[in-house]
Amino acid sequence: MSDPIKLSIHHKKKRNMGQIICSTLTSVTKVLIVQPFDFLRYRIQTSFKTQYHLTSVIKRMSTMEGLNIFLKASTVTATGIFISSFSVFFFYQKGKDFFLNRFYYKNDPICHENRFKLNDCDFNNCEEKRKLYKSKLWKIASLSSLGGIVAGIFTTIITLPTDNVRIRIQSMQNIKKVELHSYYYDRPRDTIIDTYKRSGIKGFYVATGVSMARECIAGIVYFGSFEYLKDRKKINQIKIENKDKIETINHLPIYYTFLYGSMAGALNWTITLPIDHVKTKLISDHILSTQKFKSTYDCIRKTYMEFGLRGFYSGYSVILSRAIIVNGAVITVFEKCKKHHFDH
């Protein structure tokens, strides 16, 4: 075996390990932040109201059900979020590598290690280079975002069972008698057993099509918009006076990474919230013996007839807050981890 082949194998192993570590750290970060937001989100989405004042919702829930209600199903939430986040970021990297290597960089290598990275030569003829790279920016972002489809497909297959469990526990339909703190499902174990007895394995894959559509679109929008914003910022800084700041430009400060992650997350949820709303309703509908919705189309039709378009955006303030904080934080950890493992 020749030395170049040995180096190539070593490089691939190192890259794979770096991707696993970065995906893990990102997942831990998301787990630590997300529980209260997701609990409020599911409660609001599975109610049959569209008007909410967030503080009054929190006050009513804490008064009637106790403060510990916000930790209900925290174990399965933490497990589901960890697995989901790991899957999203790991398979996104794999998908991005595949599409960029196959369709772009081999023929037009303006990046290194599948990342837009400036070199000293890029600061010669700065105006010309800016125009050249801006013309390629949409193509780079679009191909990168295709990794989000790969992430969406695998994430749905792997994590939908945990989503089914935690949505059933945290939804409004799970409340039997609120004044007695009585619920149909109290523990993940009970939920899993009952779901399997009633519907078998398919009970954990309710709303598969809707979930996969939501995850794939989310992957395209979130990662595509983040890559676009990040690379555009780098391109705009190709100026002769910045020639000695290449390292800083290639690795954006934390506040920029957080800002662009938050913006990408807000855009993602604004677009995909209606799909997520339908998914949540379909899953929570299977708690009761008599279902309200016969199909995905029936859920969409009844929601629209009863509430109009606003019905698909109930809980938007919670989701937006979640998107700004969670997506900004996780992408910042992800990017900083990549810098450490792939640039040293």
SVG drawing of the C-alpha trace seen along z (x, -y; Angstrom):
<svg xmlns="http://www.w3.org/2000/svg" viewBox="-65 -48 69 54">
<polyline fill="none" stroke="black" stroke-width="0.4" points="0.0,0.0 1.5,-3.3 2.0,-6.3 -0.6,-8.5 -3.3,-5.8 -2.3,-5.4 -2.7,-9.1 -6.0,-9.1 -7.4,-6.4 -6.1,-8.2 -7.6,-11.4 -11.0,-9.8 -11.0,-8.2 -10.0,-11.5 -12.8,-13.3 -15.4,-10.7 -14.4,-10.9 -14.5,-14.7 -18.0,-14.6 -19.2,-12.2 -17.7,-14.4 -19.2,-17.6 -22.6,-16.0 -22.5,-14.7 -21.5,-18.1 -24.2,-19.8 -26.8,-17.3 -25.8,-17.8 -26.2,-21.5 -29.7,-21.2 -30.8,-18.8 -29.9,-21.3 -32.0,-24.1 -35.0,-22.6 -37.3,-20.9 -39.5,-23.8 -39.9,-25.1 -41.0,-21.8 -43.4,-21.1 -45.2,-24.5 -45.1,-23.9 -46.9,-20.5 -49.5,-21.8 -50.4,-24.7 -50.4,-22.8 -52.7,-20.1 -55.2,-22.5 -58.2,-23.7 -57.5,-27.4 -55.4,-29.8 -55.1,-32.8 -52.6,-32.6 -50.9,-35.0 -47.7,-33.1 -47.3,-34.3 -51.0,-33.4 -50.5,-29.9 -47.4,-29.3 -49.1,-30.7 -52.3,-28.5 -50.2,-25.4 -48.0,-25.9 -51.0,-26.8 -53.2,-23.9 -50.6,-21.2 -47.6,-22.3 -44.2,-23.5 -42.9,-20.0 -45.3,-19.6 -42.6,-21.4 -40.3,-18.4 -42.9,-15.8 -41.4,-13.3 -38.0,-15.1 -36.2,-11.7 -37.7,-10.7 -37.4,-14.3 -33.7,-14.4 -33.2,-11.0 -35.2,-12.0 -33.6,-15.4 -30.1,-13.9 -30.7,-11.2 -32.5,-13.6 -29.8,-16.3 -27.0,-13.8 -28.7,-12.3 -29.4,-15.7 -25.9,-17.0 -24.1,-13.8 -26.1,-12.9 -26.0,-16.5 -22.3,-16.4 -22.3,-13.1 -24.9,-14.3 -23.1,-17.6 -19.8,-15.9 -21.4,-13.6 -23.2,-16.3 -20.4,-18.8 -17.7,-16.3 -19.9,-14.7 -21.3,-17.7 -19.1,-20.7 -15.6,-20.8 -13.9,-18.3 -14.6,-20.4 -14.4,-23.8 -12.4,-23.7 -12.9,-27.1 -13.3,-25.4 -11.3,-23.1 -12.7,-20.2 -16.1,-21.1 -16.1,-24.5 -15.8,-27.9 -12.3,-29.0 -10.3,-32.0 -6.6,-32.0 -4.0,-34.7 -4.4,-34.6 -8.1,-35.5 -7.1,-39.0 -5.4,-39.7 -7.9,-41.4 -10.4,-41.6 -13.3,-43.1 -13.0,-40.4 -12.9,-37.6 -15.9,-39.0 -18.0,-39.0 -16.8,-35.5 -17.6,-34.0 -21.0,-35.8 -22.0,-34.2 -21.3,-30.8 -22.8,-31.5 -26.3,-30.2 -24.9,-27.0 -22.7,-26.3 -25.6,-26.9 -28.0,-24.9 -25.8,-21.9 -24.9,-22.1 -28.6,-22.2 -29.2,-18.9 -27.4,-17.4 -30.4,-18.5 -32.6,-16.1 -30.3,-13.2 -30.4,-14.3 -34.2,-14.6 -34.8,-11.1 -32.5,-9.3 -33.7,-11.5 -37.4,-10.7 -36.7,-6.9 -34.6,-7.0 -36.4,-9.5 -40.1,-9.3 -40.8,-6.7 -39.4,-8.9 -41.4,-11.8 -44.6,-9.7 -43.9,-8.9 -43.1,-12.4 -45.9,-14.1 -48.5,-11.7 -47.2,-12.4 -47.0,-16.2 -50.1,-16.9 -53.4,-18.3 -55.2,-15.1 -53.1,-13.3 -54.9,-15.1 -57.6,-13.0 -58.5,-15.2 -56.4,-18.3 -57.6,-19.1 -56.5,-15.6 -53.3,-15.7 -54.5,-12.6 -53.1,-11.6 -53.6,-8.8 -49.8,-8.4 -47.6,-9.3 -44.4,-7.5 -42.6,-6.8 -42.6,-3.0 -46.4,-3.0 -46.8,-5.0 -44.5,-2.6 -46.3,0.5 -49.8,-0.9 -48.9,-2.1 -47.5,1.2 -50.5,3.1 -52.9,0.9 -51.1,0.5 -47.9,2.6 -44.7,1.1 -46.8,-1.1 -48.1,-3.0 -44.7,-4.5 -44.7,-5.7 -47.9,-7.7 -47.5,-10.7 -44.4,-9.3 -45.0,-11.1 -45.7,-14.5 -42.7,-14.1 -40.3,-13.3 -41.6,-16.2 -41.1,-18.5 -37.6,-17.2 -36.4,-17.4 -37.7,-20.9 -36.3,-22.0 -32.9,-20.6 -32.9,-22.4 -34.0,-25.7 -31.9,-25.7 -28.6,-24.5 -29.0,-26.2 -29.7,-29.6 -27.0,-29.3 -24.4,-28.4 -25.5,-31.2 -25.4,-33.9 -22.0,-32.6 -20.3,-32.5 -21.8,-35.8 -20.3,-37.4 -16.9,-36.0 -17.1,-37.1 -18.1,-40.7 -14.9,-40.9 -12.6,-40.2 -10.9,-43.6 -7.3,-44.5 -7.2,-45.9 -8.4,-42.6 -5.5,-40.5 -4.0,-40.0 -7.3,-38.9 -7.9,-35.7 -8.0,-33.5 -10.7,-35.8 -12.7,-35.9 -12.6,-32.1 -13.8,-31.5 -16.5,-34.0 -16.8,-35.4 -19.2,-33.6 -21.8,-36.4 -22.0,-36.2 -22.4,-32.4 -25.1,-32.7 -26.9,-35.4 -26.9,-33.5 -27.9,-30.3 -30.8,-32.2 -31.9,-33.7 -31.7,-30.4 -33.7,-28.7 -36.4,-31.4 -36.8,-31.1 -36.9,-27.3 -39.7,-27.3 -41.7,-30.0 -41.8,-27.8 -42.2,-24.4 -44.4,-25.2 -47.7,-24.4 -46.3,-20.9 -45.1,-20.4 -48.5,-21.5 -50.2,-18.8 -47.7,-16.2 -48.3,-17.0 -52.1,-16.9 -52.0,-13.6 -49.9,-11.9 -51.8,-13.3 -55.1,-12.3 -54.1,-8.7 -54.3,-9.0 -58.1,-8.9 -60.1,-5.8 -62.0,-7.9 -59.8,-9.9 -60.8,-13.3 -58.9,-13.1 -59.2,-10.4 -56.1,-11.3 -53.5,-14.0 -55.7,-15.8 -58.6,-15.6 -56.4,-17.2 -55.4,-20.0 -59.0,-20.6 -60.6,-20.6 -57.9,-22.9 -58.2,-25.4 -62.1,-25.3 -62.1,-25.9 -59.2,-28.4 -58.0,-29.5 -54.3,-29.9 -53.7,-31.2 -54.6,-27.7 -51.3,-26.4 -49.3,-29.0 -50.6,-28.6 -47.7,-28.8 -45.5,-30.8 -44.1,-33.0 -42.8,-30.0 -41.4,-28.4 -39.7,-31.7 -38.1,-32.1 -37.0,-28.5 -35.6,-28.9 -33.6,-32.0 -32.0,-30.5 -31.7,-26.9 -30.7,-27.1 -28.3,-29.9 -26.6,-28.0 -26.3,-24.6 -24.9,-25.8 -22.4,-27.9 -21.2,-24.8 -21.2,-22.8 -19.1,-25.4 -16.6,-25.9 -16.2,-22.1 -15.6,-21.8 -12.9,-24.5 -11.1,-22.6 -11.3,-19.1 -10.9,-19.9 -8.4,-22.8 -5.8,-21.5"/>
</svg>
